[in-house]
Amino acid sequence: MSVLELLDKLDQIEILYEPIYSADGHRIVAYEAIGQVESENEKEMINIEQFTYEKDVPADIRAEIEQIFVRRSLQNVAHLIDDVGLYIPCNPELLLLDFGESYFSMLKETVAESNLPNITLVMTEHLFEGELNQLQHLIRYIKTYGVKIALADVGSQTQLENILLLEPAILKINVGQLNYNLWGSQNHAFSTIRTLAVKMGTQLLVENIETVYQLQHGWKNGTRYFKGPYLQLPHKELQVRDSLKERFRKECEQFIATEKKLLLHKYEEMKRLERTICSTVDQINPSTSQIDKLMQLAKALEKCAFRIYICDSNGFQTSPNIRWKDEQWEKQEEIIGKNWSWRPYFLLNIIKMTKDNKGELSSVYSDIETGELTRTYSMAISNEEFLFIDIKYDYLYEYNIVN
């Protein structure tokens, strides 16, 4: 469809509202406005938001079309905005044409100022090619009125520093772009975005959900908001907010039951691993002065461990590494004297082991030397010596304690 044809059809823009559900209330908390126009040959629908990013169309025309659509979207539901949120498209490139004056004036003319906190502007960060500092200043001004910002299509193309700079309230992830592995905590891109969102107080929204499986994995990975055809299709009319509450609640109860079962199994396996290590250490009583006992301990823990060593309370390694390599245990003497206090949480864990008199199993991380995922069990073996046991990935995987 040409630009002229689209301009002739502006009065035919079909506006749909897609419900957004929350994981805490199991009800609709907002809607996302979707604009579309039927093409001349009636074979496809032209998405208005996607059209606003067409670089071959003059920016002022795209801005005009975007604002016409947004104004109508708001007018249709203006009487309900005090009770429910509305997500509306906002191309940041077009917003900066006049430093947001026309777009924001349109918002204030259409929505009562007291209801502006219920408006969320949806932007696609990785498509923006303008000056980010200018956009940041404009967004900060808009947010003083309570208007929220959502970044769309967050994923591998997203620049993390831009998320920090723009401070969005919502990060939208399209589940259609994710496969099973990308949901796992072992995926660095997704887990980094999720961790960043938690630290910033930013909420995750997963869209395009088509199956209960996708809904479950979104829920399991800390997603607060959901939308997609599995829940409800976009519609011209706003849906009853509690229309799926019972179904959503029952599905969440199933998710909870499944997750509790998995967590209980994981907890029991971790405690079993801890008991095995502690009882073996008590029997052998290894120390820096008795490296043969450290080797004996390694052989006793061969099923689960691939590296064992001892450090002092300042993180200086006092023993060689006893490392599993080429189907046998070997000593790495050259590692003695290395300091590991720079590692995250190292000194805190030393203090906890000293004060609480119990061992610590670390979170999952990638081993520097092997590149494999591992967890480290650490424990005090004297007032000044601390034993570290790196656990094999195969063991973690077999007993489902990788994550």
Buried (B, 14 or more C-beta within 10 A) or exposed (E): BEBEEBEEBBEEBEBBBBBBBBBEEBBBBBBBBBBBBBBBEEEEEBBBBEBBBEEEBEBEBBBBBBBBBBBBBBEBBBEBBEEBBBBBBBBBBBBBBEBBEBBBEBBEEBBEEEBBBBBBBBBBBBBBEEEBEBBBEBBEEBBEBEBBBBBBBBBEEBEEEBBEBBBBBBBBBBBEEBEEEBBEBBBEBBBEBBEBBEEBEBBBBBBBBEEEEBBBBBBBBEBBBBBBEBBBEBEEEBBEBEBBBEEBEEBBEEBEEEEEEEEEEBEEBBEEBBEBBBEBBEEBEBBBEEBEBBBBBBEBBEEBBBBBBBBBBEBEBBBBBBBBEEEEBEBBEEBBEEEBEEBEEBBEBBEBBEEEEEBBBBEBEEBEEBEEBBBBBBBBBEEBBBBBBBBBBEBBEEBEBBB
